[in-house]
Amino acid sequence: MKLNKSLIAKSVAALTLVTGAAMPMFAQAAAPIFTVDPSALGSGKPTFTANQISGTSSELLTTSGNTHSGSGWLQLSAFALNGSPKFNTGLGSDYLLYITFDLTDKYRAGTGSGINTPNSINDLTSLNFKFYVDKNMDNTYTNANAATATGATVGNTGDDLLLASGSLITGVAGFNDLLGAHLNSKQTFNVTALGQSYFVDPNPFYNIAFDEFNNTTQGAEISGNLVAINQASGSIDFNSQVPEPASLSLLGLGMLGLAASKRRRAK
């Protein structure tokens, strides 16, 4: 069935009547921009705009059959806007940002030669996180160690404040052909009152967080049923909800209906 440009335009217009807004045909390449106000955390630095936060992480996973479960931390070190680093943000000089998380995943059959092997893929089944500010910059971070069964933990004095939390929407993890680890996921992102005063715009703030983290072969250590992943670097950006599946279905139904109508007129 061939659909011409006029038919597609009519279908999008029909969807607009249902949803109240036209759906973009393609996702934008750049992540949306947000505004940060460091004064919310006691810093004297001015507000700034960014669309990415980068950092490094450590985690310890336990392998059981075809699944992993474990936890770790992510230290956030820098903001960027369209790939260019942002300076004078207060991060690292006036306060620190970090995330603690726990996750589970399941080996995807047919990838690699089994779980924890080169080119294996794991589908995330849960990922919960908490996003904190360390205003006194007095935390300690312990790297995961599979050989000694040491977990990736954050030591603090109990004075850190929660900025946001969230849970998994979808995600994948795994190893490349050299056993370098990778993770790519999407989570809900729910800011606290303090979080909204820090992530000041948009208000309400974006409700989805996107993660991508990778490391080299040297950063992954497998010992028995334990997997330690260290020195994983990557970034987080944000967005609002994408169109619901029901909206996409409406578009498809609208296009089919218009196509059928066109065929009837042609008879």
C-alpha positions in Angstrom: 0.0 0.0 0.0 1.5 3.3 -1.1 0.9 6.4 1.0 1.6 9.8 -0.6 2.8 13.0 1.2 -0.8 14.4 1.3 -2.1 11.3 3.0 0.6 11.4 5.6 -0.1 15.1 6.3 -3.8 14.3 6.7 -3.1 11.5 9.1 -0.9 13.7 11.3 -3.6 16.4 11.2 -6.1 13.7 12.3 -3.9 12.7 15.2 -3.6 16.4 16.1 -7.3 16.6 16.6 -7.2 13.7 19.0 -4.1 14.6 21.0 -4.1 18.4 20.7 -0.6 18.5 19.2 1.1 17.3 16.1 3.6 14.4 16.7 7.1 15.1 15.4 8.1 12.6 12.7 11.7 12.3 14.0 13.3 12.6 17.4 15.6 15.6 17.9 19.3 14.9 17.9 20.2 17.2 20.9 18.9 16.6 24.4 16.6 19.3 25.8 18.2 22.2 27.7 17.7 22.7 31.4 18.6 25.5 33.8 20.5 25.0 37.1 20.6 27.3 40.1 23.6 26.5 42.3 22.4 29.0 45.0 19.7 26.4 46.0 22.6 24.4 47.4 24.3 27.3 49.1 26.8 28.0 46.3 27.5 31.6 45.1 27.8 30.5 41.5 25.3 32.0 38.9 22.6 30.1 37.2 23.6 28.3 34.0 22.1 26.1 31.2 23.2 22.6 30.2 21.7 19.5 28.6 24.1 16.8 30.0 25.7 15.6 33.2 28.7 13.3 33.1 30.4 11.1 35.6 31.9 7.7 36.5 30.5 4.7 38.3 31.3 1.5 40.2 29.0 -1.5 40.8 29.2 -5.1 42.1 26.8 -7.7 40.6 26.0 -11.2 41.7 25.4 -13.7 39.0 22.7 -16.3 39.7 21.9 -18.6 36.7 20.9 -16.2 33.9 20.4 -13.1 36.0 22.4 -10.4 37.8 21.5 -8.4 40.9 23.6 -5.7 42.5 24.2 -2.1 43.4 26.6 0.8 43.0 27.2 4.5 42.8 27.7 7.2 40.2 29.8 10.3 40.9 28.7 13.3 38.8 31.6 15.5 37.8 30.7 18.0 35.1 27.9 19.7 33.1 27.9 20.2 29.4 25.8 22.1 26.8 25.8 20.4 23.4 29.1 18.7 24.1 30.9 21.8 25.4 31.8 21.7 29.1 30.3 24.2 31.5 32.6 26.0 34.0 31.8 28.0 37.1 28.9 25.7 38.1 29.9 25.1 41.7 30.1 21.3 41.2 33.3 20.0 42.6 34.2 23.3 44.4 31.1 24.1 46.5 29.2 20.8 46.5 29.2 17.3 45.1 26.5 15.3 43.3 26.2 11.5 43.3 23.7 8.7 42.7 23.2 5.4 44.4 21.4 2.6 42.6 20.4 -1.0 42.6 19.5 -3.1 39.5 18.6 -6.5 38.2 18.9 -7.9 34.7 18.4 -11.1 32.7 20.7 -12.6 30.1 19.2 -12.4 26.6 19.3 -15.9 25.0 21.4 -16.2 21.8 23.9 -13.4 22.6 27.5 -14.2 23.3 28.1 -17.7 24.6 26.2 -17.2 27.8 26.0 -14.6 30.7 29.2 -12.7 31.4 30.8 -13.6 28.1 32.0 -11.4 25.2 29.1 -9.9 23.2 26.5 -11.0 25.7 23.5 -8.7 26.3 21.3 -8.4 29.4 17.9 -6.9 29.6 17.4 -4.7 32.7 14.4 -5.8 34.8 14.7 -3.2 37.5 16.8 -0.1 38.2 16.1 2.2 41.2 18.2 5.2 42.0 18.5 8.1 44.4 20.2 11.4 43.4 21.9 13.2 46.3 23.9 16.4 46.9 26.9 16.2 49.3 27.0 19.9 50.4 29.9 19.3 52.8 31.9 17.3 50.3 33.0 14.8 52.9 31.8 11.5 51.4 34.1 8.5 50.7 33.6 6.2 47.7 34.6 2.5 47.8 35.1 0.8 44.4 33.7 -2.7 43.8 36.1 -5.6 44.0 35.0 -9.0 42.8 38.0 -10.9 44.2 37.4 -9.7 47.7 33.5 -9.5 47.4 33.7 -5.7 48.2 30.6 -3.8 47.2 30.6 -0.3 45.6 29.5 1.8 48.6 29.2 5.5 49.6 30.3 6.5 53.1 28.6 9.7 54.4 27.8 11.4 57.7 24.1 11.5 57.1 23.9 15.1 56.1 23.4 14.5 52.3 20.1 15.8 50.8 17.9 14.0 48.2 17.4 15.9 44.9 15.6 13.2 42.9 14.7 9.5 42.6 13.4 7.2 39.9 13.0 3.7 38.5 13.4 1.8 35.3 11.4 2.2 32.2 13.6 0.2 29.9 17.3 -0.6 29.4 20.0 -3.0 28.3 23.5 -3.8 29.6 26.2 -6.3 28.6 29.8 -6.8 27.4 31.5 -6.1 24.1 33.9 -8.5 22.3 36.7 -7.5 24.7 34.6 -7.7 27.8 34.2 -4.0 28.2 30.9 -3.3 30.0 28.2 -1.0 28.7 24.7 0.1 30.0 22.0 2.2 28.3 18.8 2.9 30.1 15.8 5.1 30.6 14.2 5.9 34.0 11.6 8.0 35.6 13.0 11.2 37.2 11.1 12.6 40.1 12.6 15.7 41.7 12.1 16.7 45.3 11.3 20.3 46.4 15.0 20.9 46.8 15.6 19.3 43.4 13.2 21.6 41.7 14.9 24.7 43.2 18.2 23.4 41.9 16.9 22.1 38.5 15.0 25.3 38.2 13.8 25.2 34.6 11.6 23.7 33.2 9.2 23.7 36.0 7.9 21.1 36.5 11.2 19.5 35.5 11.7 16.7 32.9 10.4 13.4 34.1 12.6 11.0 32.2 16.4 10.4 32.6 18.5 8.7 29.9 21.8 7.0 30.9 24.8 5.7 28.8 27.9 4.3 30.5 30.9 2.3 29.2 34.3 1.2 30.4 37.4 -0.6 29.0 38.3 -4.2 29.4 40.4 -3.3 32.4 37.4 -1.9 34.2 35.5 -5.2 34.4 36.5 -8.0 36.8 34.8 -11.4 37.0 35.5 -13.7 39.9 33.3 -16.7 40.4 29.7 -15.5 40.5 30.7 -11.8 41.2 31.2 -9.1 38.6 32.8 -5.8 39.5 32.5 -2.9 37.0 34.7 0.1 37.7 35.8 3.2 35.8 32.6 3.3 33.7 32.2 6.7 32.3 29.2 8.3 30.6 26.4 10.8 30.9 22.8 11.5 31.8 20.4 13.7 30.0 16.6 14.4 30.4 13.4 14.7 28.5 9.7 14.5 29.0 7.5 11.5 28.2 7.5 10.4 24.6 4.1 9.8 22.8 2.2 7.0 24.4 1.8 3.8 22.5 -1.9 4.5 22.2 -1.1 7.7 20.3 1.1 5.8 17.9 -1.7 3.3 17.4 -4.1 6.2 16.6 -1.7 7.5 14.0 -1.6 4.0 12.3 -5.3 3.6 12.4 -5.8 7.1 11.0 -3.5 6.4 8.1 -5.2 3.1 7.3 -8.6 4.7 7.5 -7.6 7.5 5.1 -6.0 5.0 2.7 -9.2 3.0 2.7 -11.3 6.1 2.0 -9.0 7.0 -0.9 -9.4 3.6 -2.4 -13.2 3.8 -2.2 -13.2 7.1 -4.0 -11.0 5.8 -6.7 -13.4 2.9 -7.6 
